[in-house]
């Protein structure tokens, strides 16, 4: 019994010694947390691979900026230059007029007419990107529009005069040339490979504060804003902050490759609100090469007028999806007419690339080059076929046109669509539209000329009635001609009145 008691006593003493040692150690550790970094924490940190990776790296784009910034310049344009465009305002707006008109100038004439503002010499400022080591610089057309003298500031402190090699208003691009040596050029990327969500940096000289770098992502692709000429637009949209003065500057990816030329912002105030637009570099390559070698930009033309394919149109045509664009008119003597394209054809792809909208088709046709042969996939009468088209050179005079003549008075057809019409040589002229009718809901208005119903020509009211009655359970597809617009398809939803 005493032996058992003696063992317990020794055991108790040993346990007390261990507890004391632990208490002393924990006290030292606690003291360490209040002062220098404790050994136990250091050991845990250095043994974690993730922490080692973070500690050994740097969350920065400084290396990208070091490569790109020497290739981004400030462009000074002296003369009757224009300021950078925004979506809602321009120098002609009444708000901006108070800043641009001369002191004491009345914006109205004696009878209240708006007078053309005088255009004194101005100093415009924008940005540019050096694209070749021998001194070619890309910028926006609106930066140098009307300029008589242009100079370029480099980050190494040099200011050099620049010659305008050529401008292209439809794409809002211009090519400049400076003489000298030691120029750093940016690497040209592939804007087709850019994805929504990619991180990008915008580099330029906003508001003349000096070269500035901002960061954001690609918010969208294939945007069209219809600002300026608006002919060829395929913008990359970004939320990287862009302001006046950034125009013509670089939009680069995290590899330091140029993916876009900053061009426009969407803003009611003129300041950045996180919606900016850049011209994709693949479009800029085409423009730059043409301006450099030919002094002008040549584009191909198909010779059709197209419009977006809506769900109702697809249903009327018996299509299962809304991919593609529908041909509303074919230009006389055009490449499309020679190839056999017809009104009502749905173009689904061009040279193997899917056509998602009108803008995509226009840009792909333009880039194909005059004289080239293109493969156009269409759907006609529910069947898919391929048409080979030899493209023309773009000429606005070759665009599809439509005229109409006055006709005799006819009877009305309010019962079918909620419109009254009169006969015309090319169709039926809409005289009146019931604001509560189906036609009004479809956007039909007085003066429209109805030419076809569900792909069938109509010349009389009886033909119109008969064609509409056949569309009892699906939208009615109408081809109309509208002054100032041309031929367009519209769909009228089916009647639910029995």
Steps between C-alpha positions, in 0.01 A plus 500: 500500500786733590665403176195600303487831692870562435448448120208739499703762675784474253252513215339809645833675527583416139168632382546824692841549337352454151220746572747759626714462192200543273386808690842662463513416128151636437587817687802552279290440191231745615765761568630445149157571341486835673847596371697345217366226274492174709706202398195275491326730249811530286531125484138462390539769235818370344364146485191597294565488120216749425643757740845455347352570152327817617804623688725438201276678240356846442144600425592755233485584130815713521694271267228535234500877539880514468474331160197690368540857627790603269277416201210721614531866403313828537368650177462878464289620207482868416238634266130448464515174687211334677477386859456139602145374442272362767177313455262780590693825455715673242635854456181589313281432802350806671671409828846487344428806288543731797862386526590505130327811362677835503416754775184691420406269213126436470424136409176616332448723200275802478194285455606235741668273243797295618817650350799290404765550771824658394794261509802682641828319519512255785761283663369147528665232706478123478713192525666267251677167476834435328440189287833476313856569607546736203244745641148421383238602756133401517246738649135596453379690198308738725821593682659645184184585304552846349852530641756712317795410722556184704774421749569202722642489855698189599565376851875552452438877480512542123237701312501434126289633213272241341365461149148373443543204266127441470170503685197272494183656635286182480724322753612822679867417448795704375862412425783743582873487422785651699864501391773390735642192664481303821122465493343229714205329331221311673439135413178450303266242650196315365173669593298203372653293781398751768233368735248681714651512848862536387701755698617799294694820562419835339804722444480862384505863607155585639424870541871576442601389850778284357525135405255302711426130532159367603379144536175321426359207310346439159132558571362403158598449134347599170348825621368771266438853627415686175701803617671695222490325166403168656562304180739233626481428870589189694599652832649330801318636804701547819454640848865612518464875572530702177463878480553776243862482388504119512370495143750323277677340795573136562282226644735210578468156653710369788762374252562856388335443160288768337140379468323830435526874430295695754242708317176589679326520834135479591425793728237764563748725678807451282686318778569133546217285636659163425376449144773550243553371148814400313551418132618137479861468387414257220292773335779749567753272326295503180457879508866559586631278220273661239585855609869421504512334157217670308417816693135395526296210631328266255217277613289234335126523447237229468220725381214408732297673766450277803330517837504301819301180517242510779327204661174587324675516163664165562161349586345646185783354290483163673845535654587340832741772611572870447863472393582711196360803317220527246551664160244776452628623162759412236677774309454502126817383326665422834721206587209349693265521202758343267541213747124442519427626851136595547291710732389288793815288507642455850880530507639276773875504432762677291821319404433240765448752782157516662309823440341610827375843394512771229815656641693173491405434136590853388844487660582152368399597149705821520813318616474228234637735234360611165521236229521211745259210483298430813292202607163616632275253682129578474167349595235529228154346528616298798799345320864591556727564203835660425550780247835608356523879464774706334502820704499852361693796633291703740331796337209681669343558157464124457282461809159346445241768426126504497256749349127518496235678298159634579208277423123510476276505803378166622288355775593437861590193696450590865360159586818304432789700646356827625610706201350666193692468174491618139634325192845586372712370214739338748250397765249645739554844655396527864270800538388465860597285798269409787705584813341203679552255214756228439676696228565791734649260755736378226615855424327542165418861425331714238703523180642148523458295183406135554662291227483143628311292754672180613739522205217537245457825300175690560356761265138524607301518821347159426845346470596660829189367676547150360866486599434625852217249555745216436710616798264391773737344749834668435630854441441656161822599323464823302755656266452875500676788332552808717622837378852572618547141619437272203361147510454342843321198637256537790291241676140544614399273783201268444154618600354354818144614430394176335 
